[in-house]
């Protein structure tokens, strides 16, 4: 049985991220979130999230997601309202790449 998770207008099926019509928007590959063409959008490095150039764009501090300046931009609780079924760093990475 494949795990399917609804995210607002997105669905996660296995490692693929798809829109409502089924078009592939991206995928999760190890610690990376990639777009449909395979280009890296974000990388998870411990509690930090880095863009394709390696620049820190956000971090997870307990239940709080902070931008690169340390300002709170969301919480895991709020993100879980948009992204059902996942948790932790993967949830935040998908939210940063596709919903924020």
N, C-alpha and C positions, 0 to 999 in steps of 0.2 A: 504494500500500500504506500503510495507516495504522499508525503506530507504537503498539504496545500494550505497556505496562510494568506488571508486577505489583508491588504494594507491599503486602506482608503480605496484608491483606484488601481492598486497594484496587487498582484498575486505572486506568491513564492511557491514554486513547485520544484522540489528537490533543491538544486542550486541556482535555478533560473528565476529571474525577476521579470514578470510579464504584466502588461496592462490588461484591462478588462476584455479587450478583443482577442487576447492571446499573443499579441506581438511581443517578442522578446526585447526587453529594454536593457538587460544586463544579467550579471551572474555573480555569485559568491564563489571565489576560488581560493581556498586556504584563508589567508589573512587579508585578501584583496577583494574589493568590490570593483567589478569591471563593467563597462558599457557593452552594448550588443556587439560591437565590433572587436571587443577584447581589450580595449584601451583601459588601463588602470585609472579609476576615479579616486579611490581612497584605499589606504592601507592601515590595518590595525596593528599598532606596535605597543603592546602592553595596554596601558590605559589611555594612550594617545592615538589620535587619528591624523594621518598625514595625507596630503594630496599627492598627485602623481609626481610632483617635483621633490617630494620629501619634506615639504613645509608643514609644520604642525597647524592644523585648522581647528582642532577641538581636543578635549580630553574628558574622561569620565572620572569624576571624583566622588566616590560613594554612589549616591543616587542622583547627583547633579552633573549635567553636561555643561562644560565651560568652553568658551571660544578661546582662541589663541592668546587673548589678552587676559584670560582668567575670569571674564564676566560670565555669569550664569545665563545660558540660552535655553535650557529646558531641564526636565527631570525624567528619569526612567519611567515614573508613573504616568507623566503626560505623553511620552512617546508610546508607551504600551497601549494607550487609547487609540493611536493611529496604526500601530503595528501589532497585530495579534499573534501570540503564540511563540515569539522568540524572546530572548532575554540578553542582558548584558551588552558586551561590546558589538556583537554582530547586529543587534537591533539598532544601536546608535549609528553604526556605519551606514546601514541601509537608509535610515532616516536622514542622515546628513547628505548622502549621495542623491537620493531621489525625492525626498519630501520637503526638505528645508529650502 
